[in-house]
Amino acid sequence: MNRYPTVAEVTESARRLVSRFPGTGRLRRVGTSRAGRPLLMLSVGHGPRHVLVVARPHPDEPVGGATALALAELVAGGDRRSPATDPDTVTWDIVLCLDPDGAALSEGIETATAGPAPSLASYYRAAFRPVAAEQPEWAPIVGRPLPESRALFDVIDDLRPVLQCSLHNVDAGGTWAQLTRDLPGLAAPFAASAAALGVPVQHGTYDALYWENPAPGIHVLPPPGSTARPAAGSEDIGLSTWCAPQRYGGATAIVEVPLWATAPADDPTPHADPARALRALSGLVREGGRQVTAVFERARGFLPAPEDSPPVRVLEWMAEDLYDLVADSWGPLVRQAEAGPRTDGSPALTTAGIGALEVVARRQPLRAAGLLLRLLHAAGAPAATGLHHELDALFTAWCTDFETSLRLRWVPVPAQVELQARTVVAAAECALTP
């Protein structure tokens, strides 16, 4: 398939797999979303040890459904080339979509990214990403209980998986994996798979700026109490669903594959002037955020109330402090760069690391602008047309600058799926090894 499957297509494919492999595959409801949608889990195999796979934890990251089906087919077909995919040894439990409500608000993303070379603009016009408090994996960190989070915690408590794999896309960059504990032996097959499929391994990433980095693209969560913690806003990461398998000796691998590859993603050379670049990126995200917020403020009078509109809640959350939070989080890196050669070995200060931060700086205003354009299009108020035209011009220019500055290259969906599936199987092999 050369496009991402929809949630409905993933569900139907899972039902067909259960029919084709009676007794090997089982599909059951493990919870209900806030809006009443079912949370479905496909289990394949009958082994005593469990690998848990979580697809579509973020609705704007659509690869997980396709990867989930590829993994299920591999195990159901009795693939024994790897001990991890032997259905007599391991049961694979696959949550088909952790955030179906968010996915419903991203309907159209599959069509928008279909074809050999989809545009960045088409993606951001269709994508929806909820506020942190409404992201099932992340909500426990900010103290908001969601039924989707509770369902996943219950699955983890019931299955006690040796490994949980959370399936993610990054909009642009390279591929990487974040681990809640080291999985020795993962780096080599991960790098080999990326090379075979022509996907760069990301050196340095915003999501794990201060995590341990034992190999390119492999990031390991620092132990509790360490001064090296995750990105700003995630200091209580131990409360997330990612860390829940640790209660039972299990690990979690967050596997990221890019929609678009960036030219500098795997360039480990020191950046020529990281302090200057970081200050420029901080200005970029602040100014882009200011421009989107200015349009948003002028449109408030004819937009839905926040309590009735998840997209409006996102825009309010971003306008309140998210742009500044991102920009301010790079302050320590600026000081580190200014300190001189002794600290220039940081992955965040390489050409790849600065490129990864540029992705963040450019995407934040684009995410907001894409949402606001959809709201303005649907508003119907006379003033909305003018604001839509004004914002659309900014949005189009930002997309062009993004594509040009980082020389974006679309990664075909089959390559994304194969890389993610290979990485998950390799991580499972490592986790299952005594």
Legacy VTK file of the C-alpha trace (Angstrom):
# vtk DataFile Version 3.0
C-alpha trace
ASCII
DATASET POLYDATA
POINTS 434 float
0.000 0.000 0.000
1.413 3.383 -1.022
-0.661 5.344 1.488
-1.474 5.077 5.168
-4.588 3.059 6.026
-7.412 4.757 7.899
-8.455 3.567 11.343
-11.498 1.883 9.795
-9.294 0.092 7.251
-6.907 -1.074 9.973
-9.822 -2.430 11.991
-11.309 -4.240 8.996
-7.923 -5.738 8.106
-7.544 -6.972 11.684
-10.968 -8.645 11.513
-10.005 -10.357 8.268
-6.736 -11.565 9.787
-8.618 -13.149 12.695
-10.874 -14.934 10.191
-7.904 -16.166 8.161
-6.007 -17.427 11.212
-8.705 -18.805 13.549
-7.327 -19.564 16.964
-4.117 -17.652 16.310
-5.545 -14.139 16.205
-8.064 -12.614 18.601
-9.619 -9.153 18.502
-11.127 -7.656 21.631
-12.208 -4.340 23.062
-9.931 -3.154 25.870
-11.498 0.229 26.538
-13.590 3.119 25.313
-12.480 6.590 24.280
-13.806 9.842 25.713
-16.225 10.101 22.763
-17.347 6.475 23.056
-15.187 4.933 20.334
-13.847 1.413 20.941
-10.205 0.778 21.803
-9.417 -2.510 20.057
-6.506 -4.860 20.643
-5.429 -7.594 18.224
-3.531 -10.446 19.869
-1.555 -12.868 17.715
0.164 -16.018 18.985
-0.075 -17.996 22.201
3.374 -17.688 23.729
3.802 -17.069 27.451
5.759 -13.842 26.935
4.112 -10.696 25.641
5.173 -7.870 23.360
2.760 -4.936 23.425
2.507 -2.646 20.393
0.685 0.702 20.563
-0.370 2.220 17.250
-1.544 5.775 16.524
-0.792 7.301 19.943
-0.647 10.640 18.125
-3.330 11.206 15.481
-1.034 13.195 13.193
1.432 10.262 13.024
-0.355 7.760 10.788
2.285 5.082 10.127
1.464 2.953 13.188
-1.685 1.324 11.820
0.158 0.011 8.767
3.091 -1.200 10.876
0.711 -2.904 13.306
-0.844 -4.898 10.463
2.576 -5.826 9.053
3.682 -7.159 12.444
0.434 -9.068 12.937
0.789 -10.742 9.522
4.373 -11.698 10.311
3.468 -13.443 13.564
0.174 -14.954 12.392
1.941 -16.484 9.399
4.186 -18.432 11.760
7.405 -16.609 10.943
10.096 -18.348 12.974
13.158 -16.710 11.468
13.248 -14.679 14.652
12.436 -16.105 18.077
10.531 -12.871 18.704
7.970 -13.650 15.976
7.440 -17.313 16.871
3.732 -17.477 17.839
4.394 -20.460 20.095
6.910 -18.469 22.132
5.604 -14.895 22.106
2.153 -13.321 22.041
1.984 -9.999 20.263
-0.738 -7.710 21.606
-1.418 -4.765 19.296
-3.558 -1.776 20.270
-4.803 -0.721 16.830
-5.372 2.961 17.656
-4.820 4.513 21.079
-6.449 7.852 20.209
-9.432 7.215 17.902
-10.999 10.569 18.828
-7.905 12.424 17.706
-7.672 10.269 14.593
-11.227 11.284 13.694
-10.077 14.923 13.779
-7.179 13.987 11.490
-9.455 12.325 8.935
-8.124 13.163 5.524
-4.468 12.863 6.494
-4.267 9.528 4.669
-5.552 11.041 1.428
-3.484 14.193 1.875
-0.267 12.169 2.040
-1.107 9.664 -0.700
0.902 9.497 -3.894
4.600 9.447 -4.720
5.432 12.974 -3.501
2.823 14.574 -1.228
3.334 18.173 -0.173
4.101 19.425 3.289
1.186 21.858 2.963
-1.320 19.065 2.307
-0.122 17.252 5.437
-0.377 20.236 7.797
-3.786 21.215 6.408
-5.158 17.803 7.461
-3.179 16.987 10.615
-4.525 17.392 14.147
-2.474 17.012 17.331
-4.259 17.454 20.667
-3.051 19.403 23.679
-0.711 17.473 25.964
-3.486 16.869 28.511
-5.504 15.053 25.816
-2.684 12.819 24.542
-3.218 9.353 26.109
0.463 8.506 26.610
1.284 11.966 27.947
-1.820 13.000 29.902
-0.789 11.190 33.125
2.262 13.464 33.314
0.077 16.546 33.646
-2.290 14.804 36.049
-5.295 14.343 33.802
-6.787 10.843 33.827
-8.081 9.800 30.397
-10.021 6.592 29.750
-7.576 5.763 26.936
-4.622 6.069 29.342
-6.390 3.961 31.947
-7.136 1.271 29.380
-3.479 1.085 28.377
-2.325 0.964 31.996
-4.786 -1.897 32.586
-3.467 -3.799 29.557
0.093 -3.396 30.828
-0.867 -4.559 34.318
-2.674 -7.565 32.849
-0.051 -8.653 30.305
3.181 -7.540 32.020
4.915 -7.206 28.638
8.660 -7.693 28.326
8.524 -4.903 25.761
6.104 -2.149 24.815
6.628 -0.507 21.415
4.999 2.840 20.727
4.765 3.583 16.997
5.455 7.183 16.001
6.121 9.354 12.960
8.218 12.491 13.003
7.061 14.916 10.342
10.602 15.589 9.107
14.093 14.415 10.022
15.555 10.943 10.405
14.693 7.785 12.311
15.486 7.151 15.956
14.413 5.128 18.982
13.894 6.229 22.565
14.232 3.501 25.192
13.237 3.446 28.837
16.263 1.206 29.413
19.111 0.172 27.182
18.558 -2.777 24.845
22.084 -3.971 24.015
22.272 -5.260 20.472
19.582 -2.987 19.008
21.857 -0.360 17.456
23.394 -2.581 14.754
20.191 -4.022 13.200
18.493 -0.637 13.545
21.275 1.100 11.612
21.410 -1.688 9.017
17.647 -1.486 8.381
17.748 2.286 7.996
20.658 2.073 5.566
18.993 -0.672 3.501
15.818 1.403 3.174
17.546 4.706 2.488
16.331 6.480 5.617
18.826 8.624 7.569
19.442 7.867 11.233
18.770 11.039 13.219
21.797 12.322 15.150
20.424 14.440 17.977
16.712 15.022 18.572
14.615 17.570 20.437
12.606 14.787 22.068
15.667 13.399 23.862
18.067 16.331 24.136
19.559 15.190 27.424
19.001 11.442 27.268
21.919 9.040 27.163
22.984 8.412 23.555
24.974 5.143 23.366
24.733 4.877 19.560
23.491 7.012 16.663
19.712 7.255 16.814
19.477 5.330 20.104
18.449 7.350 23.166
18.049 5.899 26.663
15.996 7.560 29.400
18.232 8.711 32.260
17.514 7.077 35.618
15.203 8.820 38.106
16.905 11.660 39.911
19.397 12.258 37.128
20.091 15.854 36.149
19.796 14.755 32.513
16.063 14.751 31.980
13.728 14.858 28.956
12.579 17.937 27.073
10.891 20.804 28.898
7.403 19.930 30.071
8.094 16.215 30.553
9.971 16.212 33.837
7.461 13.735 35.336
7.867 11.235 32.514
7.852 8.377 35.025
4.083 8.833 35.276
3.552 8.236 31.550
2.365 5.007 29.971
5.861 4.625 28.509
7.324 3.834 31.925
4.547 1.523 33.179
6.189 -1.767 31.993
9.153 -1.033 34.275
7.026 -2.206 37.219
7.326 -5.717 35.829
10.890 -5.575 34.539
9.782 -4.600 31.025
11.011 -1.850 28.732
9.470 0.523 26.225
10.805 1.495 22.804
9.401 4.588 21.122
10.168 4.055 17.422
10.169 7.166 15.231
10.277 7.102 11.436
10.078 10.243 9.266
7.440 11.205 6.739
10.038 13.419 5.084
13.783 12.904 5.450
15.914 16.015 5.949
19.314 16.492 4.360
21.252 17.178 7.618
19.603 14.448 9.730
22.632 12.129 9.785
25.419 14.722 9.582
27.418 14.452 12.850
29.920 17.198 12.047
30.039 20.136 14.477
27.814 23.017 13.404
29.820 26.056 12.296
28.033 28.486 14.648
25.485 26.682 16.856
24.875 29.599 19.240
23.934 31.921 16.394
21.779 29.231 14.764
19.939 28.515 18.014
19.193 32.189 18.616
17.840 32.441 15.070
15.628 29.370 15.565
14.301 30.756 18.845
13.355 33.924 16.999
11.787 31.899 14.195
9.435 29.943 16.450
8.491 33.022 18.497
7.782 35.170 15.431
5.816 32.456 13.646
3.818 31.847 16.796
3.160 35.578 17.181
1.820 35.841 13.634
-0.527 32.860 13.954
-1.723 34.047 17.355
-2.481 37.516 15.963
-4.807 36.003 13.356
-6.325 33.703 15.989
-7.116 36.622 18.298
-8.892 38.473 15.478
-10.921 35.366 14.676
-12.009 34.441 18.201
-15.402 36.101 17.889
-16.635 33.650 15.261
-14.768 30.502 16.281
-16.297 27.776 18.487
-15.865 27.957 22.247
-12.770 26.072 23.491
-14.861 23.592 25.476
-16.636 22.612 22.257
-13.614 22.478 19.956
-10.387 20.473 20.430
-8.667 22.503 17.648
-9.472 25.784 19.442
-8.089 24.300 22.667
-4.863 23.483 20.817
-4.588 27.042 19.490
-5.161 28.493 22.954
-2.570 26.133 24.483
0.009 27.046 21.854
-0.731 30.772 22.108
-0.493 30.751 25.887
3.134 29.677 26.201
4.136 26.793 23.911
6.160 28.857 21.424
8.050 30.523 24.257
8.499 27.208 26.070
10.168 25.720 22.993
12.367 28.750 22.390
13.349 29.091 26.049
14.272 25.394 26.262
17.204 26.075 23.922
18.768 28.638 26.267
21.027 26.071 27.989
22.227 24.889 24.583
23.130 28.449 23.587
25.175 28.812 26.781
26.747 25.410 26.158
27.740 26.433 22.632
29.173 29.723 23.880
31.239 27.895 26.521
33.665 26.706 23.860
35.188 23.524 22.452
34.998 21.541 25.682
31.233 21.121 25.284
30.909 21.193 21.495
30.678 17.396 21.387
26.968 17.556 22.296
24.771 15.835 19.667
22.460 18.848 19.856
25.248 21.105 18.565
26.080 19.115 15.447
24.762 19.921 11.998
22.197 17.132 12.479
21.190 18.335 15.929
20.651 21.917 14.817
18.703 20.587 11.817
16.425 18.626 14.166
15.744 21.766 16.192
15.016 23.670 12.993
12.270 21.124 12.260
10.719 21.924 15.642
11.002 25.679 15.134
9.317 25.504 11.731
6.606 22.980 12.511
5.105 24.632 15.601
3.626 27.638 13.752
2.657 25.380 10.827
0.673 23.037 13.080
-1.246 25.982 14.477
-1.748 27.627 11.090
-3.066 24.415 9.527
-5.645 24.033 12.297
-6.676 27.680 12.138
-7.079 27.564 8.351
-9.534 24.682 8.739
-11.495 26.597 11.368
-11.598 29.750 9.244
-12.734 27.770 6.214
-15.621 26.319 8.214
-16.560 29.543 10.031
-18.739 31.108 7.363
-18.348 34.613 8.819
-17.586 37.399 6.301
-14.389 38.356 8.125
-13.139 34.776 8.005
-12.436 34.943 4.274
-9.964 37.793 4.617
-8.217 36.209 7.581
-8.034 32.894 5.741
-6.381 34.601 2.761
-3.902 36.398 5.028
-2.950 33.269 6.966
-2.828 31.068 3.875
-0.146 33.302 2.378
1.982 32.914 5.519
1.334 29.178 5.674
2.338 28.638 2.043
5.540 30.644 2.438
6.466 28.761 5.622
5.973 25.391 3.927
8.169 26.457 1.020
10.896 27.703 3.378
10.725 24.445 5.360
11.061 22.276 2.249
13.886 24.392 0.832
15.944 24.982 3.971
16.085 21.326 5.026
15.847 19.825 1.508
12.964 17.552 2.398
12.582 14.185 0.675
9.398 12.111 1.012
9.980 8.637 2.466
7.623 6.161 0.744
5.056 4.646 3.095
6.237 1.031 2.501
9.770 2.054 3.531
8.475 3.748 6.689
6.466 0.646 7.599
9.255 -1.826 6.900
11.800 0.193 8.869
9.484 0.537 11.846
8.501 -3.140 11.791
12.130 -4.297 11.520
13.107 -2.034 14.416
10.266 -3.345 16.584
11.230 -6.970 15.891
14.891 -6.220 16.623
13.926 -4.500 19.891
11.776 -7.496 20.827
14.680 -9.860 20.161
16.844 -7.795 22.505
14.192 -7.572 25.219
13.513 -11.318 25.105
17.189 -12.210 25.445
18.018 -13.041 29.074
LINES 1 435
434 0 1 2 3 4 5 6 7 8 9 10 11 12 13 14 15 16 17 18 19 20 21 22 23 24 25 26 27 28 29 30 31 32 33 34 35 36 37 38 39 40 41 42 43 44 45 46 47 48 49 50 51 52 53 54 55 56 57 58 59 60 61 62 63 64 65 66 67 68 69 70 71 72 73 74 75 76 77 78 79 80 81 82 83 84 85 86 87 88 89 90 91 92 93 94 95 96 97 98 99 100 101 102 103 104 105 106 107 108 109 110 111 112 113 114 115 116 117 118 119 120 121 122 123 124 125 126 127 128 129 130 131 132 133 134 135 136 137 138 139 140 141 142 143 144 145 146 147 148 149 150 151 152 153 154 155 156 157 158 159 160 161 162 163 164 165 166 167 168 169 170 171 172 173 174 175 176 177 178 179 180 181 182 183 184 185 186 187 188 189 190 191 192 193 194 195 196 197 198 199 200 201 202 203 204 205 206 207 208 209 210 211 212 213 214 215 216 217 218 219 220 221 222 223 224 225 226 227 228 229 230 231 232 233 234 235 236 237 238 239 240 241 242 243 244 245 246 247 248 249 250 251 252 253 254 255 256 257 258 259 260 261 262 263 264 265 266 267 268 269 270 271 272 273 274 275 276 277 278 279 280 281 282 283 284 285 286 287 288 289 290 291 292 293 294 295 296 297 298 299 300 301 302 303 304 305 306 307 308 309 310 311 312 313 314 315 316 317 318 319 320 321 322 323 324 325 326 327 328 329 330 331 332 333 334 335 336 337 338 339 340 341 342 343 344 345 346 347 348 349 350 351 352 353 354 355 356 357 358 359 360 361 362 363 364 365 366 367 368 369 370 371 372 373 374 375 376 377 378 379 380 381 382 383 384 385 386 387 388 389 390 391 392 393 394 395 396 397 398 399 400 401 402 403 404 405 406 407 408 409 410 411 412 413 414 415 416 417 418 419 420 421 422 423 424 425 426 427 428 429 430 431 432 433
